């Protein structure tokens, strides 16, 4: 029988019941603990725990007064849903069944994906030479100047229409390609004026709502109209440069700054270079080594414009590294690879989807023909040769809605319910925000999740974030995703017990 994640309406009913029958115990717990701790504690109780030190440490700290952590924004009412979920398998909702079965048969990620976080600290620093794209594009109308001459900048060509409108044509790096037209450019004018702009995509309908910034840090969605594959808007311009892009910008240098900050903040993190890209850019990563041989893999930015996925990964990583109660216990046991920027060539060039060779990296994990996927595969094979065990992988992306593509439970013998159980914990923690899981196996498709399943017999998830998700909600869900995943992984049997 097909099982489904906790729907928001069912969650609300269970919360009400628990409030009535739960008594003072739940309310006292609500005052003492952040909501994410409760599903974790329930999971520990029902799973029976293990004799491993990490679980004991987590439980001891969870019970201590000083273990209280500040709320991330989810009210105490979600604890009722968490407790109910721990004791029962909820019935499926008919329309959820139909949707999951319909979508699971489709090509994973066929919704087209987007991604990347807001501008990070240090973005005003000079860009490394290696971050320059291979081509620069600009357009000078004498009275108004457009430029994509910066990392992540992109448009194809421009012209002035018969009605005076300035038209920017969007052109992909190669074809055929997933329909994710990306644009990023600056505008300057000698004198203040109002101009009309059309962004016209020749190969696909425009996907991203245009955003404007005066400082490349704070972005606002513009008022615009759509018709066919074009977007139309007016903008006030002048001598001061303005930025317009499909999403917030987060380029290769921003990743370098962020990783350097993490390395400085956490002494246990080691900076490594997984390899070099097809255009010889660094593939940066951080590694944490725990006490055992178990590994969690975190990957991101295979597709350059997927900014919301990159936002989620950044928050997820920081929650994984710095959550009271669980981080220390989790990191004491597990090794972690953090590889947030697997397509630096595409990021630098403002690509819609591909790497420098015109290849979708998330279709190359079986053929392993590209330098980027080869580098990660080599790292994995080396850790396996040294006795490591792959436990789980999270690959961050963006698309038109929030969704988690997982490997079906009956596809693998190893821990068949891993993703399902973890995402149920997450659903309880972030209710009423929906957590939509779509189990899908695509043996003919070379995406990372399928590579983990077919090559290494291990579960992974494609963590997709909607292009237009509220940025605070992205952070909220990513924070609880990291916390509940740590809690779930802490109650797994230790390797010697599993044997």
Secondary structure as GFF3:
##gff-version 3
##sequence-region A 1 499
A	DSSP	alpha_helix	8	21	.	.	.	ID=ss1
A	DSSP	alpha_helix	23	32	.	.	.	ID=ss2
A	DSSP	alpha_helix	35	47	.	.	.	ID=ss3
A	DSSP	alpha_helix	53	63	.	.	.	ID=ss4
A	DSSP	three_ten_helix	65	67	.	.	.	ID=ss5
A	DSSP	alpha_helix	78	87	.	.	.	ID=ss6
A	DSSP	alpha_helix	94	104	.	.	.	ID=ss7
A	DSSP	three_ten_helix	129	131	.	.	.	ID=ss8
A	DSSP	beta_strand	138	140	.	.	.	ID=ss9
A	DSSP	beta_strand	144	147	.	.	.	ID=ss10
A	DSSP	beta_strand	157	160	.	.	.	ID=ss11
A	DSSP	beta_strand	166	170	.	.	.	ID=ss12
A	DSSP	beta_strand	184	189	.	.	.	ID=ss13
A	DSSP	beta_strand	193	201	.	.	.	ID=ss14
A	DSSP	beta_strand	211	213	.	.	.	ID=ss15
A	DSSP	beta_strand	220	221	.	.	.	ID=ss16
A	DSSP	beta_strand	225	227	.	.	.	ID=ss17
A	DSSP	beta_strand	230	237	.	.	.	ID=ss18
A	DSSP	beta_strand	242	245	.	.	.	ID=ss19
A	DSSP	alpha_helix	252	265	.	.	.	ID=ss20
A	DSSP	beta_strand	269	276	.	.	.	ID=ss21
A	DSSP	beta_strand	282	288	.	.	.	ID=ss22
A	DSSP	beta_strand	294	300	.	.	.	ID=ss23
A	DSSP	alpha_helix	307	321	.	.	.	ID=ss24
A	DSSP	alpha_helix	326	333	.	.	.	ID=ss25
A	DSSP	beta_strand	335	339	.	.	.	ID=ss26
A	DSSP	alpha_helix	344	348	.	.	.	ID=ss27
A	DSSP	three_ten_helix	361	363	.	.	.	ID=ss28
A	DSSP	alpha_helix	371	385	.	.	.	ID=ss29
A	DSSP	beta_strand	389	399	.	.	.	ID=ss30
A	DSSP	beta_strand	403	406	.	.	.	ID=ss31
A	DSSP	three_ten_helix	409	411	.	.	.	ID=ss32
A	DSSP	alpha_helix	418	430	.	.	.	ID=ss33
A	DSSP	beta_strand	437	439	.	.	.	ID=ss34
A	DSSP	alpha_helix	448	456	.	.	.	ID=ss35
A	DSSP	beta_strand	460	466	.	.	.	ID=ss36
A	DSSP	alpha_helix	471	490	.	.	.	ID=ss37
A	DSSP	alpha_helix	495	498	.	.	.	ID=ss38
###
